[in-house]
Amino acid sequence: MENTQSEVKKNTRQTKPVTPRVNELVSSCKSVILATVNGEGAPNASYAPFARIGNRFYILVSFMSRHTRNLRDVGKVSAMFIEDEAGTRQIYARDRLTLDVTTSEIKRGTPAWDEGIEKLKERHGKVLDILVTLEDFIMIELTPVTGSYVNGFGSAYYVSEQLEIVEHRNDVAHQRSESDN
């Protein structure tokens, strides 16, 4: 029996999308977008180059920057990894991973500092040789708590602190408003 167009449309809406590729997206990004707040709740949007070790991210940032003080003093941030808009097929549906993370400062001279710097050098080159000599640069570790991965319309997933897909966020596709019908 041949499916009618409305049956095909109905069946398509009920089919869950293919499991997304969180790790591939993160690997394709060289920087992370940061949404921070200060102690009074004033927002600040920024970015920082990062290196990943396991499920944690390490950034080396200047304390002269407002976002660095927010990262250190408040300890919570929203971090986003997003598909390059130059390569996206649909600007409204860019692949993106948004994480709620906690932050902690990594002290100079510790094994964690050395490992973070080494990973940052691998990803971003010799500029790190200069930045580590500047005393206003501190290392911040971003530790995921929970997150969301979106890879298209109606294709959103909950993400665990281990950056693993937990479940599809919504089994209902986008609906047109009654005024559009």
DRENZARO-888333 format. One line per 2 residues: number of its first residue (from 0); their letters; for each residue x, y negated, z negated of C-alpha. Coordinates in Angstrom, 3 decimals. Last residue first. Example, Ala and Ser with C-alpha at 12.3 -4.5 7.8 and 13.67 -1.06 7.14 Angstrom:
REM residues 2
1 = SA = 13.670:1.060:-7.140; 12.300:4.500:-7.800;
END
This chain:
REM residues 181
180 = ND = -2.547:-27.690:-8.552; -0.054:-30.389:-9.617;
178 = SE = -2.367:-31.805:-12.335; -2.617:-28.332:-13.857;
176 = SR = 1.130:-28.327:-14.495; 3.161:-25.747:-12.621;
174 = QH = 4.552:-22.932:-14.732; 8.172:-22.025:-15.378;
172 = AV = 8.589:-18.263:-15.801; 7.504:-16.429:-18.929;
170 = DN = 9.771:-13.767:-20.425; 11.640:-16.396:-22.421;
168 = RH = 14.956:-16.434:-24.255; 16.467:-13.279:-22.768;
166 = EV = 18.370:-11.454:-25.459; 21.649:-11.206:-27.350;
164 = IE = 24.159:-12.033:-24.627; 27.648:-11.876:-26.089;
162 = LQ = 29.759:-14.891:-26.957; 30.883:-13.247:-30.256;
160 = ES = 28.902:-15.920:-32.141; 25.844:-14.555:-30.330;
158 = VY = 24.234:-15.930:-27.169; 20.499:-16.380:-26.594;
156 = YA = 19.635:-16.274:-22.911; 18.039:-18.538:-20.328;
154 = SG = 16.927:-17.673:-16.813; 13.663:-19.498:-16.204;
152 = FG = 15.372:-21.667:-13.569; 19.015:-20.706:-13.235;
150 = NV = 22.022:-19.502:-15.170; 21.385:-20.735:-18.690;
148 = YS = 23.402:-19.515:-21.668; 22.425:-20.488:-25.217;
146 = GT = 24.418:-20.431:-28.400; 25.060:-19.395:-31.956;
144 = VP = 27.794:-19.841:-34.546; 30.805:-20.384:-32.304;
142 = TL = 34.119:-21.325:-33.956; 35.916:-24.402:-32.611;
140 = EI = 39.478:-24.704:-33.908; 40.886:-28.219:-33.991;
138 = MI = 44.515:-29.060:-33.430; 45.786:-32.511:-34.334;
136 = FD = 47.462:-35.187:-32.271; 48.285:-38.410:-34.162;
134 = EL = 51.828:-37.189:-34.844; 52.857:-37.116:-31.187;
132 = TV = 55.513:-34.437:-30.636; 52.873:-31.815:-29.813;
130 = LI = 51.596:-34.041:-26.980; 54.936:-34.110:-25.142;
128 = DL = 55.501:-30.362:-24.863; 51.748:-30.024:-24.250;
126 = VK = 52.140:-31.947:-20.974; 54.138:-28.920:-19.863;
124 = GH = 51.199:-26.910:-18.643; 47.459:-26.794:-19.180;
122 = RE = 46.421:-23.145:-19.465; 49.637:-21.471:-20.630;
120 = KL = 50.578:-24.529:-22.686; 47.185:-24.401:-24.470;
118 = KE = 47.722:-20.705:-25.228; 51.173:-21.407:-26.733;
116 = IG = 49.830:-24.363:-28.715; 47.047:-22.215:-30.185;
114 = ED = 49.457:-19.411:-31.123; 51.856:-21.835:-32.818;
112 = WA = 49.042:-23.600:-34.702; 47.550:-20.260:-35.845;
110 = PT = 50.998:-19.124:-37.043; 51.228:-22.292:-39.168;
108 = GR = 53.703:-25.105:-38.463; 51.079:-27.763:-37.895;
106 = KI = 47.776:-27.268:-39.690; 44.693:-26.061:-37.829;
104 = ES = 41.709:-28.321:-38.484; 38.360:-26.609:-38.747;
102 = TT = 35.226:-26.865:-36.695; 31.841:-25.186:-36.670;
100 = VD = 30.157:-24.471:-33.387; 26.704:-24.671:-31.843;
98 = LT = 27.309:-23.442:-28.333; 25.962:-24.452:-24.948;
96 = LR = 26.849:-22.270:-21.961; 25.947:-23.612:-18.558;
94 = DR = 25.192:-22.464:-15.023; 23.835:-25.427:-13.062;
92 = AY = 20.093:-25.310:-12.395; 19.026:-28.888:-11.723;
90 = IQ = 22.047:-29.531:-9.455; 21.184:-26.536:-7.272;
88 = RT = 23.847:-24.735:-5.208; 26.658:-25.781:-7.511;
86 = GA = 30.213:-26.216:-6.298; 30.683:-29.964:-6.707;
84 = ED = 28.657:-29.836:-9.931; 31.319:-27.736:-11.617;
82 = EI = 29.521:-25.152:-13.752; 29.167:-26.114:-17.378;
80 = FM = 30.851:-25.292:-20.684; 29.150:-27.137:-23.518;
78 = AS = 30.096:-27.622:-27.163; 27.688:-28.871:-29.835;
76 = VK = 29.532:-29.943:-32.935; 29.783:-29.322:-36.649;
74 = GV = 32.638:-30.015:-39.070; 31.675:-33.557:-40.032;
72 = DR = 35.146:-34.926:-40.886; 37.412:-33.115:-38.465;
70 = LN = 35.192:-33.065:-35.399; 33.907:-36.591:-36.077;
68 = RT = 37.460:-37.900:-36.518; 38.408:-36.229:-33.253;
66 = HR = 35.335:-37.643:-31.487; 36.329:-41.196:-32.409;
64 = SM = 39.727:-40.857:-30.815; 42.772:-42.152:-32.732;
62 = FS = 43.110:-38.679:-34.251; 44.294:-37.513:-30.863;
60 = VL = 43.137:-34.101:-29.674; 44.562:-30.622:-29.251;
58 = IY = 41.741:-28.149:-28.663; 41.384:-24.515:-29.607;
56 = FR = 38.411:-22.280:-28.819; 37.287:-19.171:-30.650;
54 = NG = 35.706:-15.940:-29.318; 39.020:-14.212:-28.780;
52 = IR = 41.641:-16.913:-28.264; 40.418:-19.561:-25.836;
50 = AF = 42.344:-22.652:-24.796; 40.802:-26.075:-24.441;
48 = PA = 40.953:-29.399:-22.602; 38.762:-31.929:-24.416;
46 = YS = 35.498:-33.702:-23.719; 33.428:-36.541:-25.117;
44 = AN = 29.952:-37.565:-26.201; 29.532:-39.505:-29.446;
42 = PA = 26.472:-39.654:-31.664; 25.931:-41.806:-34.783;
40 = GE = 24.739:-39.497:-37.581; 26.071:-41.550:-40.510;
38 = GN = 28.904:-39.085:-41.161; 29.883:-39.143:-37.482;
36 = VT = 28.262:-37.137:-34.732; 29.748:-34.937:-32.025;
34 = AL = 28.701:-33.744:-28.590; 31.703:-32.126:-26.923;
32 = IV = 32.155:-31.109:-23.282; 34.773:-28.368:-22.907;
30 = SK = 37.720:-28.492:-20.558; 39.518:-26.166:-18.169;
28 = CS = 36.376:-24.342:-17.076; 36.403:-21.260:-14.809;
26 = SV = 37.277:-18.965:-17.724; 34.215:-20.156:-19.659;
24 = LE = 31.953:-19.405:-16.690; 33.490:-15.975:-16.109;
22 = NV = 33.121:-15.109:-19.791; 29.415:-15.974:-19.835;
20 = RP = 28.514:-13.913:-16.787; 24.739:-13.661:-16.834;
18 = TV = 22.649:-10.494:-17.225; 20.515:-10.168:-14.084;
16 = PK = 17.229:-12.023:-14.294; 14.182:-10.473:-15.958;
14 = TQ = 11.370:-9.455:-13.641; 7.953:-10.776:-14.682;
12 = RT = 8.068:-13.795:-12.411; 8.979:-11.617:-9.416;
10 = NK = 6.043:-9.290:-10.088; 3.573:-12.188:-10.066;
8 = KV = 5.041:-13.652:-6.846; 4.920:-10.240:-5.178;
6 = ES = 1.316:-9.774:-6.312; 0.393:-13.258:-5.043;
4 = QT = 1.926:-12.513:-1.611; -0.051:-9.287:-1.323;
2 = NE = 1.778:-6.034:-1.772; 1.364:-3.403:0.955;
0 = M = 0.000:0.000:0.000;
END
